[in-house]
Every structure is written in C-alpha cells, then in structure tokens.
Amino acid sequence: MITSAHCWIEFEQGWCIDLRLRHWLGYEDDLPHGVFQPSDYPRIRYHGTALLVPDFDLEDLAAMTDDIYNKVKLPWLPEQFRAA
C-alpha cells in the first residue's frame, strides 16, 4: 500500500514518530503508531524527501502531529517540547 501527503518524524537516535499511518492504512497491530523503532516493523518502508529543520520548534511539532505531540513522552527532546 502507498499513501501520499504523509508526514513522519525521524530522530538521529533511530526512533520514529508516526501518528497518522494507521489512519491511512488501517488499524492493524503490525502497523506502527506513536514512537517506535522502524526495525520493529519490517513490513513498513518509509520513502520520501527529507526536510531538515535546523531550528525545530513547538509550532513545527504541533503542525506535524495534529497537536497530538503533547500526549507522547520523548525523553530526548528539550524540556520546552514536553507537555505541560
């Protein structure tokens, strides 16, 4: 299956955030959701054009996650990105 106009976030630590893939492809257990290691989901391959953001801020994170970012705990992000 292929979906277009889809955003996900990849971190240098190897983790990925995808909060919308199941919305497009179905709510199956073998599809990732939330924060995950891509290697745990061999069925899924992400392909796309990287957008490197040197100053990633809270507005960027909110836009890319439909404001769901504050429900996800990410210990490696700076304090300003954590939910209040």
N, C-alpha and C positions, 0 to 999 in steps of 0.2 A: 504494500500500500504506500501511496505517496500523498503527502499533504504539502500544500504551499502556503505562503504567507504565515509562516510559523516561526516563533522566536523561542530560543532556549538560551541558557546562560552556562558557559563553561568557565571553570576556575583553574588556575595554574596547579592547584593541588590534585587535579584529576577528577574532582566532583563535577556534577552537572545538576542544573535545576531545570525542570520542565514541569510546568503546572497545567498545561493545556493539551498534551499529546493524547491523553485518553478521551478528551472531548472530541477530537477529530477521528480517532481510530477505534474507539470503543473501550469500554471499562473492563478490560481483561487484566488478570493478575500478572501476565508476562509482559505488560507494557509499563514502562517506568512512569512514576508520578512523584513530584516533590524533589527532594535532594537524593541523589543516587550516584553510584559508580557505574558508568556506561558498560564496563566489562561484566556487570551482573545481568545485563540484558542483551545477550548475543543476537537476538532476533532483530534488534533495532540498530540502524545505522543513521547517523546524522550527517547530512551533507548540506553545505550552504556556504555563503560568503561571510567571513568573519568581519565583525565591526569592532575594531579595537578602540576601546574607550579609555583614554589615559586618566580622566577625572570622572570616574563613575560616581554619580551622586544618588541621593534618595529618590529624586524625581525619575531618573532613568530606571531604577529598580522598580518603582511603583508602576510605571508605564509598561514595563516588560512582563510584569507578573499580575496585571489587573488588580493591583493593590493587595494581593494575597501574600506578598513577601513577609509581612509582619507576623504571619502565622507559622513561618519556617524559622527554626533556630539554626543559625550559621555561626559557629564559634570562631571561624577565622576572619569574619568581617569586622571592620572597625565598629566601635561602640555606637556611632551615630546611625548605623543601619539596623540596629536591633530594635525590636518592638518596645514601645514604652510601657 
